[in-house]
Amino acid sequence: MPIASRIAPDLVKSPLQTKDSGAPIVGGRVELQLLTTLRCNLKCSYCSLGVGDVLGSQVHVEYDVEQLSNFIDKQLQDKEVYVTFYGGEPTLNQTLMLEVMQRFARFRYQLQTNATLIDDLPDWALGRLSNVLASIDGGEATTDRYRGRGIYRQVLKNLRKVRDKVGGSITARVTWGYPDTCFAELDELVSDNSPFDYLYWQFVADRQYGGDSIGKRQAVLAQLIDKFFLRTDKLYPLIPLMGMVRNKLFPNRAQELYGGRSQCRVSSHLLNVLPNGDIYPCPDLLYVAEMKMGSVQDNWLRASALQLAAAMPCTACEAYTWCRGNCLKNLHKAYVENDLAYRTEVVEPICGLIRFMGREIDRHDPQAWFARASLPVRRLVTDCEIYEYVEVMP
């Protein structure tokens, strides 16, 4: 019997039960994602900010750090704040980044970047970064296919240049869109000579799941999962696999840290601050006016309109006890807006891949593997800080 099936139902509450619908932030942590600019120096073919003409629409920040400080003091009292610099390409506005890091010295910082300009950051700022999420799409051919010729080599060159200066970890942030992405190119990203400490991937929210593409992805996933369970003395640092194993073995962790989510943070503790100071829950819905949930300049904040809804079928899914619901934007579009084409061509295939991953993990008996694992491996599975910076579910 799968591990998830052995968990007593009354021990796994629905997020609808754990979510305080009147609170903008659930629990004691908040991720303040500051979009330093909506300008970018690349033109990635799948960029979600291209929807609704968001990309390039706001170049200059219209609030100052004093206003940001007043907002934090009033709206985020007693919260543990960590900041993610996001864009566009956030390093195109170093001025805001450096000013914020100097003003709020006790915060943790993450940078989500295409890494083409990261070597221009001063050493002290690199040293303050708890994590760098560097966007890359797999191997050289795949990355350059989406991002432009020569980008793969430039990214790796830059990351190797700053690797010893970054205070925390560097995580490969892969958008898995190309169906022919193979095991070898993902595996190479966490090889011994790679600048990456971890690999995180997200299944692309686009219509790229037709034909035999599901089977191709499943074959690669099976190889990745096989390698994950091959050793107990050293961790294969793939965040989605680490997170799924953690959630299967310790489902309470998702509830303790993320308000019952595991974790699409838009419903619990993620605030996206646009350069004009407007706040939205999801970086993929910045063009939807009714999703606005606050303002830095006007110093107000309310609960996100993007929440779990009865129309979403998550609680009846076999993966629910450890998945806890996937991308809320995808679910909202598929089941609340009732976009049937998006549901069948994007959401259902992604959910199917996640269920497949869960079955493959169960096939390796994760409880027995964890029992044999070394203490450092166990600690990384249960408490890896990167869980706080990325969605655990792909």
N, C-alpha and C positions, 0 to 999 in steps of 0.2 A: 504493500500500500504506500503511495507517495506520502512523504512527510507532511505536506500541507493538509492531507486528508486526516491526519492523526491529531491535528490541533483542534481542541474543543471550540465549537463555534462561539461560545460565550466569552472566550478569551480574545477574540478578534472583533473588536467593535467596528462598525461602519464609520467612515469619516463623517457621515452625516450626524453621528452621535457625538463625535469628538470635536467637531468644529463649532466654535462659538460664532454664530452667524452675524452677531453684532460687532465683532472685533476685526479690525483690519489685519492684525497680526496675531497668529495663534502661537502661544508659547512665549518663550523668552528670547528668541533669536530673530533677527531680521537681516535680510540681505538687501542692501541698498545698491542697486545696479544703476550706475551713473553713465548715461549715454553722453560721452563727452562731445560728440559730433555725429551727425548722420552722413557725413562725407566719408568716402572710402577710396583708397588708392588702387583697389582691385575691382574686377567686375565678375565675381563668381556667378556662374550660370544659374545656380539654384537659390540665390540669396532671398530670404523671406522678406527682407526689408524692401525689396522691389515691389511687393504687393501694396497697392494703395498709394504708390508714388512716395513712400516714406523715405527711401534712400536719397540722400542729398537734399532733403526738404528743409533741414535745419542744420546750419553750419556753426553758428555762434551761440554760446551759452548766454542765456538772458537773465540768469539769477547769479548772485554772488555768494561767496562762501559764508558770509555773515547770515544771509537768508537761509542757507542750508543748515547752518548751525542752529538757528532759531527753530527751524522745522524739526530737527532731531531732538532738541530739548523739549519741545512741546508734544510731539507725536510719538516719539520713540523712547519715552522715559523708561528707565529700568530695563531696556532691551540690550542684549549683546549684539552689537552692530558689526557686520563685516561688509566691506565695499567691494563690488566688482566694477572695474572700468570696462565699458562696453561701447559699441558703436553701431554703424560705421566702423572705422578703424580708430580706436580710442587714442592711440599714440600720435595721431594727427593733432591732438590738442593736449600736448604735454603740460601746458600752463595750468589747466584745471587739475589734472592728475597730481602734479607736484604740490599745488597749493592745498588740495584736500589732504594729501598724505602728511604735510607739515602741520596742518591745523588740527587734525584728529589723530594724534600720535598713538593712541591706545587701540585703534581699530585694526582689524586684520584686513589685508588687501589681496585681491585677485585681479589679474589682467586677462581678459579674453581678447585675443589678438590674432591677426594673420601672420604675425612675427616677421614681417618684412622690414619693420623699422625698430624692432625691439632693441637692437644694439645701439640706438641713439639715446636711450634712457640713461640718466646718470647712475653711477654705481650705487649710491645710497638708496635710490628708489628701487632698483632691482633687488637690493638686499632686504627691502621691506615687504616684498611680495611673498605671501604664503603659498600661492599657486599661480602658475601661468597656464591658461588654457590656450594652446596654440592650435589653430585650425589647420587641418591637413586632411586629405581625403583618401589616404592609403599610400600606395607606392608612387613612384615618379610619374608614370604614364597617367595614372588615374588623377592625381593631384593637378598635374598640368592640363589635363583635359578640362577640368572645371575652372581652374584659377588662372591659367595662362602659362605660356612656355617659360621654363626656368624657375618657376616659383618653388617647386619642391626642393631643389638644391639650395636656393637662397634661404629658405626657411631653416633647413638643417644646418647650413653654415652659420646663420645668425644665432641659432639656439646653442650650438656648440661654443660659440664665442662668448655667450653670456652665462653658460651653464654654471660656472663656479661663482658667479656674482649673484645669482638668484637665491634669495634666502630660503625659499621653500622648494616645492616640487614643480616639475613641468609635466603637463598632461597633454597627450595628443588628443585633440577633439575632432573626431571623424564624423562627417555626415555620410552615412553609408547609402549612397544613391546608385552607384554603378553596379548592376547585377553581376558583372564579371569580376568584381573585386575578389581576390583570391586570399587564401590563408597566408601564403608566404609574405605578401605585402603588409598585412596587418601584424603578423608575427614579427616582422623586421622592425616595426616601430618601437618594440620593447626589447630588442636584442641588446646584448652587452655593450655594443658600441653606439647605441642610440642615445641622444640627449634626453629622451623622454623617460620619466619615471613610471607613468601610468598611461594606459590607453582607455579612452572612453569613446563610445560611438553612439550615434542616434540614427535610427532608421529614417530615411528621408521622408518628409511629409509631402509626397508628390506621387503622381501616377506612374510609378516605375516598378510595378509588381505583376505585370502581365506575363504571359507565356510561361517559360520555364524559370523565370527569375526567382520565384520562391524556392524551388528546389535547389538552385545554385547557392542561394544564401544559406539554406539549411545545411548543405554539405560543408560550407565553410564554418558555420556555427558549431557543427558536430566536431570538427577538427580542433577548434579553439577550446571547446569544453573538454575534449579528451586531454589536451595538453595541460589545462588548468588542474586536473585531478591527478596528473602523472607524478607530481612530487609533493611531499609534505614538509620538506626542509626549506624550500624556497617558494615564494608566492609568484605565480604567473599574474602580473599586475593589470588585469583587465577589470575595470570598475564594474561594468554590468554583471559580470560573473561573480565577482566578490560580493556585490550588493544583493544579488539573488540568493546566493548561498547564505549570507547573513540573515536575510529575511525569512528564509525557510527554517533556519535553525533557531533564530531569535526574533520572532515576529513582533515582539513588544518594542524593539528598537525603533521601528517606524513610527509607532504611536508616541513614544517618549520624546523623540526629537522633532517630528514633523507633523504633529497634529493628526496622525492617522494616515498620512499620505507617504508615498515612498517612491519618488516624491516629486510631483509636479508642484513646484514651490509657489506658483501663482495664486493658489488658493489659501496659502498659509503664511508665508513669510518673505515674499519677494516683491520689491517695489522697483519698477523701472521708471527712472526719472529722465525725461526727455531734455534736450538742451534748452527748451523754452520753459522748463520747470514743471510741466504737466506730468502726472504720474499714472501709469497704466500697469495692470497686473502681468500682462504677457507681452514679450517683445515681438511676437508675431501678430499682435492685434493693435498696434499703435495707431492705426488708421481708423479704428472703430470708436467714434466719439462717445458712445454710450458706455464704453468700458473705462472711461476716465474715472480714477478713484481718488485723486488728490492734486494738490498744487504746492510746490515749494514756496513760491512768492506769497500766495494767499494763506499758506500755513493751515491747510485742512487735509484730512484723510478719512476715508470711509472704507468699509469692507468691499472687496472685489465683487463685481457682478458675475465673474466667471467662477462658478461653483459647481460641484457635483449636483446632478439633477436626476429625478426619478426616471427620466427617459433613457439615461445611460445604463447599459446592461451589466456594469462591472460586478455588482455583488453576486450575480448568478454565475460568474465565470469561474472555472476551475483554478485560475491563477490568482484569484482575488486575495487570498490570505497572505500572499507574499508580494504580489504586484501592487495591490492597494489602489489601482486605477492609474492609467497611463496619462499621456499628454491631454490636459483639459481643453486646450484649444481644439485639438483633433476631435475629442469626444463631443464638445459643444457643437462644432460644425456638423458632425455626422448625425447626432441624435437630437439635439435641441433645435438647431436650424433645419434638421431633417434633410440634409443634402445626401440623397441616396447614392449618387455616383461617388462622392467622396467617401462615403461609408464603405462601399463595396470595393473600391479601387485603392483606397489608402488605409483607412482605419482597421478594417477587418484583416487585411493581410499583415499589418504590423502586429496586431494582437495575436494573430496566429503564429507569428514568428516567436513572440514572447512565450506563448504556451509551449511551443516546440522546445525552446531553451529550457523551460522548467522541467519538461519530461526528460530531456537529456541529462540535466543535472541530477534528477532523481535516480536515473539509471546508474550513476556512479556512486550512489549511497553517500551523500554529503555528510551525514552524521558520523559514519565510520571514518571517512577521510579527515574530518575535523578532529576526531578523537586521536588520530595518529599524528596530527600536524604539530610542528614545533610551536613553542610559545610565541615567538615573533610573528609567525604566520597567523596564528589565532588572533593576535592583537590587531593585525592589519585587517583581517576579515571583519572583526566586530567593531573596530573603532577608527577606521581610516578617515582622516580629516577630509579627504577629497569627496566623500559622500555629501558633505555640506555645500560643495561648490558645483556639483553637477547633479542632474536627475539620475537616480540609480537605475531606473528602467530605461532601456533604449527606445 
